[in-house]
Amino acid sequence: MRTARWLVALLSVTALLAACGGGDTNGATDDGAPPDAVDPAECGLAELDAADGPVEITFWHTMVRANKDWLESVTDDFNRAQDDVEVSLVDIPGYQEALTKYRAGLTSGDLPDLAQLEETAVQVMLDSQSTVPMQACVDAADFDTSALLPRALSYYSQGDTLAAMPWSISNPILQYDASKFRAAGLDPTQPPKTLDEVREYAQQIVDSGAAKHGIALRIEPYIFEFLLAKSGGLYVNNGNGQTERATAASFASEEGTAIWQWWNDMVADGLARNTGGQPNNIDHMLAIGTGDAAMAFEASGVLGIVRAVLESGQYPGVEIATAPLPALTEGGGVPVGDGALWIPSASSLERRAAAWKFVEYLSSAEMQAALAVAGGYAPIRTDAAEQPELVAQWNEDPAFRAGYDQLVTGPNTEASVGS
């Protein structure tokens, strides 16, 4: 049964690669040539200036719970603060649903003026040739990108051309119950840094009876992808698709095999609970609440939701702490995960510019700090990390800064920039 489950996991990752046209390659076009120079006029700023009355746009987003509440509030603030743009929000249940709806809209014409899509959609979106390069608006507005995180810019760029604006970004981190660590005689301020150390901690947790399992492991392709990246392994060939378009998976490497072996042995030895790979499965996090496990790998962007659940009184005694994602060795870096903002070219010029105005607002240091405070996302800018509101939160609850710290530490390599 364990072998069968791992075959399913392998097929899931392979299917993801196929669905994305050979991986999330954003370094080159099909023939390896750099993209054509963008025209700032495609952004439509002149047309917005000439428009009569506010230009109405729709924004498809996938925010939920605390993050959705925050977005609705700041959108209302934006709409009230100026008379040029009126933004209407359209809720989409999840990233996959958003991409499916977008692809259907390429035929039906039902497309938004701004769309939030996750990092696995990059190659699909580039191949669709259906968006205005964000670089056109960056150039037209003379928007300063110097404060944006290099890895975030690299991931959402094709060559030197920014295709989409990184926005609601996160990455997998270690989330654990500090109270279970203490019950097992472990120091919660010294979390494991490598997968071998995770095994050692899990063994002590199980032996002490602090939890039934040391860690709950959800079968999720992106978790493996980030473990691989931080361990220095490449997901696809051709330099992770950075030198030219990827044509084959390369994760059955020494690093990839070692991660799978670690995962398999953890489950086989009862130190980890396999919570399966069903979509939207949160059993790995529930396992921490119920005492079935003490640790899990999960995206930093859900930390606000986790905090809200705990503050509601559920799972008393659980103290969620965070740490960088462990890997085979120390010292690696992770790529960005989660959402970016795309402007469809089907929109009129004035609506493109209106969408850009909202992108500019959402990408400001103030809004990025506020989003990080609301939901745990990592800010895309270094100056957002200096905003008093975020500094205060990180000082009060350091768990919220783990995702950001991962993106600004470690080397920028083909592995850490991402596939």
C-alpha positions in Angstrom: 0.0 0.0 0.0 2.8 2.4 0.8 4.4 1.7 -2.6 1.1 2.3 -4.3 0.7 5.6 -2.6 4.1 6.7 -3.7 3.3 5.8 -7.2 0.2 8.0 -7.0 2.3 10.8 -5.6 4.8 10.5 -8.4 2.0 10.5 -11.0 0.5 13.5 -9.4 3.7 15.5 -9.8 4.2 14.3 -13.4 0.6 15.3 -14.2 1.3 18.7 -12.8 4.3 19.1 -15.1 2.2 18.0 -18.2 -0.6 20.4 -17.3 1.9 23.3 -17.1 3.4 22.7 -20.5 6.6 21.2 -19.2 7.0 23.2 -16.0 6.8 26.7 -14.9 9.4 28.0 -17.3 9.8 31.7 -17.3 13.3 32.3 -18.5 12.8 31.9 -22.2 10.4 31.5 -25.0 9.8 28.2 -26.9 12.9 28.7 -29.1 15.0 30.1 -26.3 14.9 33.7 -27.7 14.2 36.6 -25.3 10.7 38.1 -25.6 10.1 41.1 -27.8 10.5 44.5 -26.2 7.2 45.7 -24.6 5.4 48.9 -25.6 4.4 51.1 -22.6 1.5 52.3 -24.6 -0.1 48.9 -24.2 -0.8 49.8 -20.6 -3.3 52.5 -21.6 -2.4 55.2 -19.1 -3.2 58.0 -21.7 -6.6 56.5 -22.4 -7.4 56.3 -18.6 -6.5 60.0 -18.3 -8.9 60.8 -21.1 -11.8 58.7 -19.8 -15.0 60.4 -18.5 -15.9 59.2 -15.0 -14.6 56.2 -13.2 -13.5 53.2 -15.2 -15.1 50.0 -13.9 -13.0 46.9 -13.7 -13.5 43.3 -12.3 -10.9 41.5 -10.3 -11.0 37.7 -10.0 -9.4 36.7 -6.7 -9.0 33.6 -4.6 -8.7 35.1 -1.1 -10.6 33.4 1.7 -11.5 34.1 5.3 -9.2 36.7 6.9 -7.5 37.4 3.6 -10.8 37.9 1.8 -12.0 40.3 4.6 -8.9 42.3 4.2 -9.1 42.5 0.4 -12.8 43.6 0.6 -11.9 46.3 3.1 -8.9 47.8 1.2 -10.8 47.6 -2.1 -13.6 49.7 -0.5 -10.9 52.2 0.7 -9.4 52.4 -2.8 -12.8 53.0 -4.5 -13.6 55.8 -2.0 -10.2 57.4 -2.2 -10.3 58.4 -5.9 -12.7 58.9 -8.8 -10.8 57.3 -11.7 -11.3 53.6 -11.0 -14.1 51.5 -9.5 -13.0 47.9 -8.7 -15.6 45.1 -8.3 -14.4 41.8 -6.7 -15.4 38.4 -8.0 -14.7 35.5 -5.6 -13.2 32.3 -7.1 -13.1 29.2 -4.9 -9.4 28.4 -5.5 -6.4 28.7 -7.8 -7.3 25.7 -10.0 -10.8 27.0 -10.5 -9.5 30.4 -11.4 -7.2 29.0 -14.0 -10.0 26.8 -15.4 -12.4 29.7 -15.6 -9.7 31.9 -17.2 -8.9 29.4 -19.9 -12.6 29.0 -20.6 -12.9 32.7 -20.9 -10.3 32.8 -23.7 -13.0 31.2 -25.8 -16.2 32.6 -24.3 -14.9 36.2 -23.8 -15.7 36.1 -20.1 -12.5 37.4 -18.7 -11.7 39.8 -15.9 -9.6 43.0 -16.1 -7.3 41.7 -13.4 -6.7 38.1 -12.2 -5.0 36.5 -9.3 -3.4 33.2 -10.4 -0.8 31.0 -8.6 2.8 30.3 -9.5 2.0 27.0 -11.3 0.1 28.9 -14.0 3.0 31.0 -15.3 3.8 28.9 -18.3 0.2 28.4 -19.2 -0.4 32.1 -19.1 2.7 32.9 -21.1 1.7 30.3 -23.7 -1.8 31.8 -23.9 -0.4 35.1 -25.1 -3.5 36.7 -23.6 -2.1 39.2 -21.2 -0.4 42.6 -21.2 3.2 42.2 -19.9 3.2 43.9 -16.5 6.5 45.5 -17.7 4.5 47.7 -20.0 2.8 49.3 -17.1 6.0 49.4 -15.0 7.7 51.3 -17.8 4.7 53.5 -18.6 4.3 54.6 -14.9 8.1 54.7 -14.2 7.3 52.3 -11.4 10.4 51.6 -9.1 11.0 47.9 -8.8 14.2 48.2 -6.8 12.5 47.3 -3.5 10.9 44.1 -4.9 12.4 40.8 -3.8 14.7 39.5 -6.6 13.4 36.0 -6.4 9.8 37.2 -6.8 10.7 39.3 -9.8 12.7 36.5 -11.4 9.9 33.9 -11.0 7.3 36.1 -12.7 9.5 37.4 -15.4 10.3 36.1 -18.9 13.8 37.1 -19.6 14.0 40.7 -18.3 10.3 41.3 -18.9 8.0 41.2 -15.9 4.9 39.2 -17.0 2.9 39.5 -13.8 3.1 41.3 -10.5 4.0 39.1 -7.6 1.4 39.9 -4.9 0.1 37.3 -2.4 3.2 35.3 -2.2 4.1 32.6 0.4 6.2 29.5 0.6 6.0 26.3 2.6 7.4 26.5 6.2 7.5 24.2 9.2 4.5 24.8 11.4 4.6 23.1 14.8 3.0 23.0 18.3 5.5 24.5 20.7 3.6 22.9 23.7 4.2 19.4 22.2 7.8 20.2 21.8 8.1 21.1 25.5 6.1 18.0 26.5 8.7 15.9 24.6 11.6 17.7 26.2 12.5 19.6 23.1 13.4 23.3 23.0 10.7 25.0 20.8 13.1 27.9 20.1 15.5 25.4 18.4 13.3 23.7 15.7 14.8 21.2 13.3 16.8 22.6 10.3 17.2 19.4 8.3 15.0 16.4 7.4 17.3 14.2 9.5 16.7 16.5 12.5 12.9 16.3 11.8 13.2 12.5 12.1 15.1 12.9 15.4 12.6 15.3 16.8 9.7 13.1 15.6 11.2 10.1 17.3 11.5 11.9 20.6 7.9 13.2 20.3 6.6 9.7 19.7 8.7 8.1 22.4 7.6 10.7 25.0 3.9 10.4 24.1 3.6 14.1 23.4 1.8 13.2 20.1 1.0 10.0 18.3 3.2 11.0 15.3 6.0 13.5 15.0 4.7 15.1 11.8 1.7 14.9 9.5 2.6 14.8 5.8 0.1 15.7 3.1 0.9 14.4 -0.3 1.2 17.7 -2.3 3.4 18.2 -5.3 4.4 21.7 -4.3 5.7 20.6 -1.0 8.1 18.2 -2.7 9.0 20.9 -5.2 10.1 23.3 -2.4 11.9 20.6 -0.4 13.8 19.8 -3.6 14.6 23.4 -4.3 15.8 24.1 -0.8 17.9 20.9 -1.0 19.6 22.3 -4.2 17.8 19.9 -6.6 16.2 21.0 -10.0 12.6 20.2 -10.8 13.0 20.3 -14.6 15.9 20.3 -17.1 17.6 23.2 -18.9 18.6 24.8 -15.6 15.1 24.5 -14.2 13.8 26.1 -17.4 15.8 29.2 -16.8 18.3 28.8 -19.7 15.7 27.6 -22.2 12.3 26.0 -22.1 12.1 22.9 -20.0 11.4 19.6 -21.9 11.7 17.0 -19.2 11.3 16.4 -15.4 14.6 16.1 -13.6 13.4 15.5 -10.0 14.4 11.8 -10.0 17.8 13.0 -8.9 20.0 12.1 -6.0 18.2 14.9 -4.0 14.7 13.9 -5.1 15.3 10.2 -4.4 16.6 11.1 -0.9 13.6 13.2 -0.1 11.2 10.4 -1.2 13.1 7.9 0.8 13.0 10.1 3.9 9.3 10.6 3.5 8.6 6.9 2.9 10.7 5.8 5.9 9.0 8.4 8.2 5.6 6.9 7.4 6.7 3.3 7.5 8.3 3.8 10.9 5.2 5.5 12.4 7.0 8.8 12.9 4.8 10.5 10.3 1.1 10.3 9.5 0.2 10.3 5.7 -2.8 12.5 5.4 -3.3 11.8 1.7 -3.5 14.1 -1.3 -7.2 15.0 -1.6 -7.7 18.6 -2.9 -8.2 21.2 -0.1 -7.3 18.5 2.5 -6.4 20.1 5.8 -6.0 16.9 7.8 -2.3 17.6 8.3 -3.1 20.8 10.2 -6.0 19.3 12.0 -3.6 16.6 13.2 -1.7 19.2 15.1 -4.9 20.5 16.8 -6.1 17.0 17.8 -2.7 15.9 19.1 -2.2 13.3 16.4 1.0 15.1 15.3 3.3 17.9 16.4 4.6 19.3 13.0 3.4 19.8 9.5 4.7 21.5 6.3 2.3 24.2 5.1 2.3 27.5 3.3 3.1 30.6 5.3 0.1 32.4 3.7 -2.4 30.3 5.8 -0.9 31.3 9.1 -3.5 34.1 9.6 -6.3 31.5 9.1 -4.6 29.2 11.6 -4.3 32.0 14.1 -8.0 32.9 13.6 -9.1 29.2 14.3 -7.0 29.0 17.5 -8.2 32.4 18.7 -11.8 31.2 18.3 -11.2 28.8 21.1 -10.8 25.6 19.1 -7.9 23.3 20.1 -7.0 24.9 23.4 -3.4 24.6 24.5 -2.0 24.5 20.9 0.8 27.0 20.4 1.6 27.3 16.7 5.2 28.3 16.0 7.0 28.4 12.7 10.5 27.8 11.2 12.1 27.8 7.8 11.4 24.7 5.7 13.9 21.9 6.6 15.8 20.3 3.8 18.4 17.6 3.2 21.1 20.1 4.1 21.2 23.6 5.6 21.8 26.8 3.6 19.5 26.5 0.6 16.8 28.9 -0.6 13.2 28.6 -1.7 11.3 30.0 -4.7 8.1 32.1 -4.3 4.8 30.4 -4.2 1.1 31.5 -4.4 -0.4 34.4 -6.2 0.5 37.0 -8.8 -1.6 39.6 -10.6 -2.2 39.4 -14.4 -3.8 42.0 -16.7 -5.6 40.3 -19.7 -5.1 42.0 -23.0 -8.8 41.5 -23.9 -9.5 44.5 -21.7 -9.7 47.9 -23.3 -6.8 50.3 -22.9 -8.5 52.4 -20.2 -9.4 49.2 -18.3 -5.9 47.9 -18.5 -4.7 51.2 -17.0 -7.4 51.1 -14.4 -6.3 47.5 -13.4 -2.7 48.8 -13.2 -3.7 51.6 -10.8 -5.1 48.9 -8.5 -2.0 46.7 -8.9 0.1 49.7 -8.0 -2.0 50.3 -4.9 -1.9 46.6 -3.8 1.8 46.5 -4.5 2.7 49.5 -2.3 4.8 49.0 0.8 1.8 50.0 3.0 -0.6 47.5 1.4 2.0 44.7 1.3 2.7 45.2 5.0 -1.1 45.2 5.7 -1.6 42.0 3.8 1.2 40.3 5.6 -0.3 41.4 9.0 -3.8 40.2 7.9 -3.0 36.8 6.6 0.7 35.8 6.9 1.7 36.3 3.3 5.3 37.3 2.8 5.6 40.9 1.6 7.0 41.3 -1.9 9.1 44.3 -1.0 11.9 45.0 1.4 10.5 48.4 2.4 7.2 46.7 3.5 9.2 44.9 6.1 10.1 48.3 7.6 6.4 49.4 8.0 5.6 50.0 11.7 2.5 47.8 11.6 4.4 44.8 10.3 7.4 45.4 12.5 5.1 45.4 15.5 3.4 42.2 14.5 6.7 40.4 13.8 8.1 41.5 17.1 4.9 40.3 18.9 4.6 37.1 16.9 7.8 36.1 15.1 6.0 33.1 13.5 4.6 35.5 10.8 8.0 36.4 9.4 9.3 32.9 8.6 8.0 33.0 5.0 9.6 36.3 4.3 12.9 35.3 5.9 13.1 32.3 3.6 12.8 34.5 0.5 15.6 36.8 1.5 18.1 34.2 2.7 20.0 31.5 0.9 21.6 31.8 -2.5 19.8 32.8 -5.7 20.4 29.7 -7.8 18.6 27.9 -10.5 17.1 25.7 -7.8 16.0 28.5 -5.5 14.6 30.8 -8.2 12.3 28.0 -9.1 11.2 26.0 -12.2 
